[in-house]
Amino acid sequence: MLIGNVGSDPEMRFTPSGSPVTSFRIATNRVYSTPDGERKQETDWFTVVAWNKLAEQCNQFLNKGKLVYVEGRLRTRSWDGTDGQKHFRTEVIASRVTFLDRAGTSGGMDDKPEDMESGDDGGELLPFSEPPSKSEY
C-alpha cells in the first residue's frame, strides 16, 4: 500500500496478445527529525504497473501530480544488459488505484476521488465512499 504523487504521465502499451499494460511512477515523501533536531524530507520512487481494464483507466484518468493510493504486490524481475551486467527492477503490480485529489487540485476530475480495482473481470471504476459530514451524525 502506497500513497504518493504521480511523477509523470502514465505510459500504456500492449502485449503481443493485445492486453493493455500501463506503467507510471509515484513519489512518496517522509519527513523526519535528525538527532540534532533538524527536519529532513526523504523521497522514494516506485514504478507501478497496471494490467487490462485497470491499465486503461490509469492511462485515461491519471496524470502528473495526482495524489493516488496504490495497492498491490511487489514483483522483481532481472535481465542481462547489453553491458553484460545483470539488472534488477522491483515494481508494484497494482490491484487497486484510488484517486485522492479533490476538484481544483492537480487538475482533479470530479469533486470525489475515484477507486479503480483489478479483478477477474479486469477491474472496474468504483466511486470512493466519503465519510458522513458532522451534520449527518
Secondary structure, DSSP 8 states (H G I E B T S, - for coil): -EEEEE-S--EEEE-TT--EEEEEEEEEEEEEE-TTS-EEEEEEEEEEEEEHHHHHHHHHH--TT-EEEEEEEEEEEEEE-TTS-EEEEEEEEEEEEEE---TTSTT--SSS-EEEE--TTS-EEEE------GGG-
